Amino acid sequence: MYASHQEKYQLNKISLCLLSALGVMSLPAVAEQSNQVNVKETEVSNQHTKVDEDVEVISVVGSMIKGADIGGALPVSIIDSKDIDAIGATSGSELFASIPSNGTVSFNGNDVVSGVYASRGDVASINLRSIGTGNTLVLLNGRRLVQHPGSQTENSVPVTTVNVNSIPVMGIDAVEVLHDGAAAIYGSDAVAGVVNTQMREDFSGFQFDMQYGQAENTEREKLNLNGLAGWDLNDGMTNVTASVNYYYGSEVMASETKYSANSDLRPFLDGTRWEGDSNFRNSSTTTPWGRFDASQSVDGLTSSAGRFHIEGSDASDADQQCVLADGLCVDSGAINSGTQSYNTNASRTLIPETERLNSFVFINHDLGNDTELYSELGYYRAESNSQRGETATLTSAPVTISSSAYWNPLGSGVNQLSGYDIPSEGLDVIIDAYRVVDAGVRKINVENTSYRFLGGARGDIDNWSWDSAALYSAAKTVDNTGNRISLSLFQESVNKQDSSAYNPFCNAQCNSQETINSFLVDTSRTGETELGLVDFKISTPSLFSLPAGNVGVALGAEWRYESFENKYDDRLNGTTTYTDSVTGENYASDIMGSSGQPNSDGSRNVASAFVEFAGALISPEMDIPLVERLDFQIAGRFEQYNDVGSVFKPKAVLSWYPVNSLHFRASYSEGFRAPNLEQLHTASTTRVNYPTDYYRCQAQINKGELSSLSECSSSDSVSNIRYGNPDLKPENDYNYGLGLVYSPELIDNLTFTADYWRIEQEDLIGIRSYQNITDLDYYYRLNGGSNENVIRAAATADDVAFFSGSGLDAVGDITEVIGLFENLDSRVTEGLDLSINYRINDTQFGDFDFKLNTAKLLKAYQSLDEESAQLAELGFALEDVGDLMQMDGRPEWQATGTLSWSYENWGAGLYGKYVGDFYDTSAIHNETGEFWHVNSWTTFNLYGQYTYDSGSLEGTRVRLGMRNIFDKEPPLADETYGYNASLHDAEGRYVYVSLSMSFD
């Protein structure tokens, strides 16, 4: 484990001021902020397309034909080495966030709310077009990366991703982004596009970079150290290039920002028409006061079904009986959720502490005769530390306090309350809901490692180019959580018959540490993934000639092996189970607050082959009116899976220049995404959710206690059991593109682009949301039936009393919601990408560069099945079905823009980012039924720099910058921390300084 931050260095705001002052003494410049987006919508094209001379085109993602002149046919944007140098990103997540079409990101490294089953720690993903994680193919040097060993749930389905934080930023030469389907070239996952990162090769010299910064409103600070070195050996026949990146980011607690400090967000609604709306009361009803069920009712203490809770003395409450030690009281029924709920954010981490080390080594050796050997060696390690709120019980795994337990106030021991009709033998009491606050917060430590070995050879024979390589890569995650509670040990402690027993009836304020330590345990999850790959491809740009020019071809074959394994703690996977010693009931998990999860593993083999043709149909020499040039690309790929069958997918592209300055392009492709291994091989996945039980709400409406269903609030914790399905089929998609590029001949370095795209997906792997499954139970029960996938406890006397007078049959609480992964619905998503790039060089005031990239969502619609349509008619919010425009993180507009200036050794610039408004469907207005409107968000960053070009500091660049200069807070959303972390940022105003040195 890495040493703590405090042990390594002490950097604070004073040290930042000193560093800044030193920089200002030598230059009054401002540095470019670390998330500066400088994406060039470079049109990689032939001589008829204007390309800035200083943009180096490494290769064209989307084609396997080496030397083919078809770049303009493809909607490709490039982040080159100069852009990367200006961006100053400290991680892959920050670098790839500069891609304008990158949408909501589920894997963002800040998830400390989910349990041990989710992917936590230093992990980040890419989600082009916001059509879902896993629909963007991520490559490194043209070949796949290993999947991160962990998953997140999107629409209740586990999805996996490549961890882009494992890519060392310092060693990147260019990032190529293909905004088009490419399964015909690359295979599975290339639905929304392809992101290919090219690492630096054949570098010679040394480069060092340091960046340090601090946030203004929190204790957040970050340090980044980067090194790049290259050596030419064997008279230049061999080159070794190595890069090393070190990153440290400190922890930020939720209590440090006003919007995340309290899980009850209602105060932010004061003065609006949402004032007091219960949707924003996200505090928990599971508190240290507890909620208990006695085996029979006791007059004066419990409800008719035996339910009671503990609370402090309240003179206005005539029902409470203040008969416990320290003046505490017993009151019948459950707590008052409006006044006695628990703030779970008080002790949570907002941004984890993260330490990361990336390294990469390239070795190239020229054998002569146009043949080269090459290899890649990559290593990544990261550690993340955070904490969750205190452990709470689940209603699906209750703990029974024996009638003989020492502290049982309704038991037979010395603490039995006198003056009440309690049997002499005492009563058993079930802990229905209790937060063990005195056990402390749960400490989370996640270690991620991965390595990559690749060896290959490439060369040219006459007019043919060939390339073959073997790749092996593996990743491992060890996720440890401290201060967990063993249910078996906890029940054993509660049921002791002397004063050393744990007392749950004192608001978690009377137990010794020795007693608490007796049931604390640590838990872990170990995940591992592997990727093995062998490929061979050959191409020529001139297989044969047409009247307009040469036609090239590429042929290739690939064999791929993928595997995953998840091993859970024995107390989670069923090896050590919990058996209630009083009732004899057995439960799969022995960990309080976590459902059981069996170990899982799986693997697959994939064999594939592809062919691609590309060339010119019409050339300028043919002198055809309104057709300066017409190019084409056609491709097809066959893949054979050993688990989900075989697929063949084609692609066709047409590129038309009516005149030199105007270019139209069109494409059609078919693609697919194979089910991931977790979806196929996980027997069952159990998560804890909190659905709203509208059937019980309907009873309150019928009795006049509520006016509408919108006033309902969430119920207690429920086990959501999702079953894997080995019979899943691949998802299929149909991708359409139509675009234009215009570069006016009268204005140099000005380019407009517009690209329309449409993606039609079929057989999407999904599962109905736990809330909609519960909604169907409501619908069926109103029509004389019930939903077999909603499991309820038997109705108690309290339940009978609750439903009395409503005209509805009494039911018990929901305990389980069950679903199965299936190929369900279809989805259509379409949009428009627009960009303007304009550069003015060599003016008396310097060089200016303006870039604006926008993405407009035109349509997002997922089909409704019959049951979903029925729920829609009743006015229920459907999760991720129907019209998805501006719903849950899908804004209609997003845009980024930069205005940069450079003059001699000086540079400065302004960057802006706009995220449009959308609706949060988790919050429904109590009266109108409308969704919560999440406001648009605009932030600006300022930067500047000075570069020394002579003297002892030659090759040194100093920067000073500020991100989010107006300190704009993220807009309010009904989320755990009060904002949508997949689109917005909580860092606030952030100031940093960086120093870069280059030398031979």
Helices and strands as residue ranges (DSSP letters): H 5-8, H 13-26, G 71-73, E 76-80, H 81-87, H 92-96, E 136-140, E 143-144, E 152-154, E 157-159, G 164-166, G 169-171, E 172-178, H 183-186, E 193-199, E 205-215, E 221-233, E 238-249, E 252-253, G 254-256, G 266-269, G 278-280, E 291-294, E 307-311, G 325-327, E 329-332, G 344-347, E 349-351, E 353-368, E 371-388, E 399-401, E 429-433, G 437-439, E 442-461, E 464-485, H 487-494, H 513-517, E 520-546, E 549-568, E 578-579, E 586-587, E 600-618, G 620-622, E 629-641, E 645-659, E 662-673, H 677-681, E 684-689, H 694-702, G 709-711, E 718-723, E 731-742, E 750-762, E 765-766, H 770-782, E 790-792, H 797-803, E 814-820, E 822-823, E 827-843, E 846-862, H 866-873, E 882-883, E 893-903, E 906-915, E 918-924, E 931-934, E 937-947, G 951-953, E 956-963, E 990-999
